[in-house]
C-alpha cells in the first residue's frame, strides 16, 4: 500500500515529523524503524516498508504479509490517521 501526503514544511521539519511518526507507528504496530538515506525503513512481524521523505511530500510504502493482508483496510486507516496527525490531511 502507498499513502502520500503533500507538505510545505521543508525537508528538516518533515524529517523531524517522520521521526515522531515512526515512533508512534512503532508503538501502535510493534514495528522498528531506522533511517537509511532519505527514508525510514520499517520492519515488524509481517510488515515491511519505508517512509520516504521529500521536499514536497512524505510517502509510506508498506507491504503486509498474508496474515495481515486481510486487515489491510483497518491498518491503512490507522497509518493514515498517524500521518494526518503529523502532516495534515492532503492526499495525493
Buried (B, 14 or more C-beta within 10 A) or exposed (E): BEBBBBBEBEEEEBBBBBBEBBEBBBEEBEBEBEBEEEBBBBEBEBBBBBBBBBEEBBBBBBEBEEEBEEEEEEBBEBBBEBBBEBBEEEEE
